[in-house]
Structures are given as C-alpha cells and as structure tokens.
C-alpha cells in the first residue's frame, strides 16, 4: 500500500520541506493540489505506473483558506476516470473515520457556476514569492480576505489571486491591484485591511505604502 500526503493549501507549497520530512517519517510520498509539483495527478500516475495496487491519500493543510477536502476526492476521481490502463484502488482518509474509496461517481471538475468569468472590478495580486512568504504574506492573505468579507465583497467584486514573485523583492511583502496598476510594498495585516477599505471600497489608493511605478518605453 502506498500513502501520499497531499498539500491542500498554498502554504503547503511554501512548506514543502516540512511536508517531505513528515512524509519520510511515515514512509509516504508528497503531492500538491496547487502551486507546486508533483501535482496529485502526476503522483498518482507515477505510483500506478510503478504497479501500486492501493493508494491512500491524506489531505494536509498548514495554512488558511485551503479548499475543502471534497476537492481532494474530486481531483482523485477525475484522475481515476481518465486513467488508461492499470487503475489502483484509491482511498481518501477522512478526519476521525475510516478511509473512503474513490468510486468514480464523485462530482467532476466542472459546474454551471464556474462557466463564466466573474464580474469583478479588481484583481488583487498577492505575491507568494519566497521573500514575501517569509515576511508575512500568509497573515496578509488572512487579513485581506477577512476585510473583504466585512465589507461584503466576494469574487464577483474582487478576485484575489496568488502569484509567484512580482518584484520588487526589497519591498516585500508586495501586493498589486489591477487594472488600476497600483503596487504596494511593506504590506502587513493592518495595511492589507486598509487597502480593502480605502482602495477597493472608497477608490482611494493608500499612498503611505504605494510604490512608485516606472514604466518602460511604449511599444509601437
């Protein structure tokens, strides 16, 4: 039997070494749902190609705002349905209960609710590069999302996107707001909440943490 620890949240990608150490102690391997390799699908393929008969998936989340564990089942079931050739039995661990097998009848990866681009006016790009992550991007994300909720703003108003390094790294943690082309540096949880209240709600960029924007020559 093979066991895979599956990093569920964005923070698990940043904490790969911790997850690998935990997996090594259990004789398990590691996969990720988002922003890191190997993906869950790639690891399932590797194990199946190696002849694994039973694979147990254990969802692990070390950060906030991880997708629900139902997504672990959705992704695993999608792989199982699409797999050509040998398909091992896949079990998904459940908190405090017996692992549940994947049957192939689980919901797919599409839904009528996900057909169209949301009606958002702004995208907030939260840098998750190594420097920004080390200097508090996780706390900023939590503060940003809580502030959006307090102001009644959802995905149809503001779309929050995790990114790799945005530069300028010396100004970490960095957040940018598009399409306004406004960049912020040295963002902490208090200023993340201020970005929501002042910029996204009131339409006034927060000058105290706004970074100068130097544009290159126009391309004609």
C-alpha positions as CSV (number, residue, x, y, z in Angstrom):
1,X,0.0,0.0,0.0
2,X,1.2,3.5,-0.9
3,X,0.4,6.6,1.1
4,X,0.5,10.2,-0.3
5,X,0.4,13.3,1.9
6,X,-1.4,15.9,-0.2
7,X,-0.7,19.6,0.5
8,X,-4.0,21.3,0.2
9,X,-3.3,25.0,0.7
10,X,-1.0,27.4,-1.0
11,X,1.1,27.5,2.2
12,X,1.9,23.8,1.9
13,X,3.7,24.6,-1.3
14,X,5.9,27.0,0.6
15,X,6.4,24.5,3.4
16,X,7.5,21.6,1.1
17,X,10.5,20.7,3.2
18,X,8.3,20.2,6.3
19,X,5.8,18.1,4.4
20,X,8.6,16.0,2.9
21,X,10.1,15.4,6.4
22,X,6.7,14.4,7.7
23,X,6.1,12.1,4.8
24,X,9.6,10.4,5.2
25,X,8.7,9.6,8.8
26,X,5.6,7.8,7.6
27,X,7.1,6.1,4.6
28,X,4.9,8.2,2.4
29,X,5.3,10.5,-0.6
30,X,4.1,14.0,-1.2
31,X,1.8,15.7,-3.8
32,X,0.1,19.1,-4.0
33,X,-3.3,20.3,-5.1
34,X,-2.0,23.7,-6.2
35,X,1.1,25.8,-7.0
36,X,3.7,23.0,-6.6
37,X,5.0,19.8,-8.1
38,X,4.4,17.0,-8.1
39,X,0.7,17.5,-8.7
40,X,-1.7,15.0,-7.2
41,X,-2.4,13.6,-10.7
42,X,1.3,13.3,-11.6
43,X,2.0,11.4,-8.3
44,X,-1.0,9.1,-8.8
45,X,0.3,8.3,-12.4
46,X,3.8,7.6,-11.1
47,X,2.6,5.2,-8.4
48,X,0.2,3.5,-10.8
49,X,2.9,3.0,-13.4
50,X,5.1,1.5,-10.7
51,X,2.4,-1.1,-10.0
52,X,0.8,0.2,-6.8
53,X,-2.4,-1.7,-6.0
54,X,-3.8,0.6,-3.3
55,X,-3.0,4.3,-2.7
56,X,-4.2,6.1,0.4
57,X,-4.5,9.9,0.1
58,X,-4.1,12.1,3.3
59,X,-5.0,15.7,2.9
60,X,-2.7,18.1,4.8
61,X,-3.3,21.8,5.3
62,X,-0.8,24.0,7.1
63,X,-2.3,27.3,6.0
64,X,-5.6,29.2,5.9
65,X,-8.2,29.0,3.1
66,X,-7.4,25.6,1.9
67,X,-10.0,24.1,-0.4
68,X,-12.5,21.7,1.2
69,X,-11.4,18.0,1.4
70,X,-14.1,17.3,-1.2
71,X,-11.7,18.7,-3.8
72,X,-9.2,16.0,-2.9
73,X,-11.9,13.5,-3.8
74,X,-12.8,15.4,-7.0
75,X,-9.3,15.5,-8.3
76,X,-8.6,11.9,-7.4
77,X,-11.8,10.7,-9.0
78,X,-11.1,12.7,-12.2
79,X,-7.7,11.1,-12.5
80,X,-9.2,7.6,-11.8
81,X,-11.9,8.1,-14.5
82,X,-9.4,9.4,-17.1
83,X,-6.7,6.8,-16.3
84,X,-5.9,4.4,-19.1
85,X,-4.5,1.0,-18.1
86,X,-3.9,-0.1,-14.6
87,X,-6.1,1.8,-12.0
88,X,-5.2,1.1,-8.4
89,X,-7.7,1.3,-5.6
90,X,-7.7,4.9,-4.2
91,X,-8.7,5.6,-0.6
92,X,-9.1,9.0,0.9
93,X,-8.5,9.5,4.6
94,X,-11.3,11.2,6.5
95,X,-10.9,13.0,9.8
96,X,-11.7,10.6,12.6
97,X,-13.1,7.9,10.3
98,X,-12.2,5.1,8.0
99,X,-10.7,5.9,4.6
100,X,-13.3,6.1,1.9
101,X,-12.7,4.6,-1.5
102,X,-12.9,6.5,-4.8
103,X,-15.7,5.0,-6.9
104,X,-15.6,7.2,-10.0
105,X,-19.1,8.6,-9.3
106,X,-17.8,11.7,-7.4
107,X,-18.6,15.1,-8.8
108,X,-16.4,16.2,-11.8
109,X,-14.2,19.3,-12.2
110,X,-16.9,21.4,-13.9
111,X,-20.0,23.1,-12.8
112,X,-22.5,25.6,-14.3
113,X,-21.5,28.0,-11.5
114,X,-17.9,28.1,-12.9
115,X,-18.7,28.7,-16.5
116,X,-18.1,32.4,-16.8
117,X,-15.5,34.9,-15.7
118,X,-16.7,36.6,-12.6
119,X,-17.9,40.2,-12.8
120,X,-15.1,41.5,-10.6
121,X,-13.9,45.1,-11.0
122,X,-10.5,44.5,-9.4
123,X,-7.9,41.7,-9.1
124,X,-5.7,41.8,-6.0
125,X,-2.4,40.0,-6.8
126,X,-0.9,38.8,-3.6
127,X,2.8,37.9,-4.1
128,X,3.7,34.4,-2.7
129,X,7.4,34.5,-3.8
130,X,10.0,33.3,-1.3
131,X,10.7,36.7,0.2
132,X,7.1,37.8,0.5
133,X,6.1,34.5,2.0
134,X,8.9,34.7,4.5
135,X,7.9,38.2,5.5
136,X,4.2,37.6,6.2
137,X,2.2,37.0,3.0
138,X,0.1,34.4,4.8
139,X,-1.0,36.8,7.5
140,X,-1.7,39.4,4.9
141,X,-3.9,37.0,3.0
142,X,-6.0,36.2,6.1
143,X,-6.4,39.9,6.9
144,X,-7.3,40.8,3.3
145,X,-10.0,38.1,3.0
146,X,-11.5,39.0,6.4
147,X,-11.6,42.6,5.4
148,X,-13.3,41.8,2.1
149,X,-15.9,39.7,4.0
150,X,-16.5,42.5,6.4
151,X,-17.3,44.9,3.5
152,X,-19.5,42.3,1.8
153,X,-17.2,41.8,-1.2
154,X,-16.9,38.4,-2.9
155,X,-15.4,37.0,-6.1
156,X,-17.9,39.0,-8.2
157,X,-16.4,42.2,-6.7
158,X,-12.7,41.5,-6.0
159,X,-10.8,38.4,-7.3
160,X,-7.8,37.6,-5.0
161,X,-5.0,35.8,-6.9
162,X,-1.8,34.2,-5.6
163,X,1.2,34.8,-7.7
164,X,4.9,33.9,-7.9
165,X,7.4,36.7,-7.5
166,X,6.2,40.0,-8.7
167,X,9.2,42.1,-7.9
168,X,10.4,44.5,-6.3
169,X,11.6,42.0,-3.7
170,X,13.2,44.6,-1.4
171,X,9.7,46.0,-0.8
172,X,8.3,42.6,0.4
173,X,5.5,41.8,1.1
174,X,4.2,43.1,-2.2
175,X,0.5,43.4,-3.3
176,X,-0.7,44.9,-6.5
177,X,-4.2,45.9,-7.6
178,X,-5.3,45.6,-11.2
179,X,-6.4,47.1,-13.5
180,X,-5.5,50.2,-11.5
181,X,-1.8,49.4,-11.9
182,X,-1.2,50.3,-8.2
183,X,1.6,48.5,-6.3
184,X,2.0,48.3,-2.6
185,X,5.1,47.3,-0.6
186,X,5.8,46.5,3.1
187,X,2.2,45.3,3.4
188,X,1.2,44.0,6.9
189,X,-2.2,42.8,8.1
190,X,-3.3,46.3,9.1
191,X,-2.3,47.8,5.7
192,X,-3.9,44.9,3.9
193,X,-7.2,45.8,5.6
194,X,-6.6,49.4,4.7
195,X,-6.1,48.5,1.0
196,X,-9.6,47.0,1.1
197,X,-11.3,49.8,2.9
198,X,-9.6,52.7,1.1
199,X,-8.7,51.5,-2.3
200,X,-11.2,48.7,-3.1
201,X,-14.2,50.3,-1.4
202,X,-13.6,54.0,-1.4
203,X,-11.5,54.2,-4.6
204,X,-8.5,55.9,-2.9
205,X,-5.1,54.2,-3.2
206,X,-3.2,54.1,0.0
207,X,-0.3,56.5,-0.6
208,X,1.6,55.6,2.5
209,X,2.5,52.2,1.2
210,X,2.2,52.8,-2.5
211,X,5.3,52.0,-4.6
212,X,6.5,54.2,-7.4
213,X,5.7,52.7,-10.8
214,X,8.3,53.2,-13.5
215,X,7.1,52.3,-16.9
216,X,9.2,51.2,-19.8
217,X,9.1,52.9,-23.3
218,X,5.9,52.3,-25.2
219,X,6.0,49.7,-27.9
220,X,4.6,50.9,-31.1
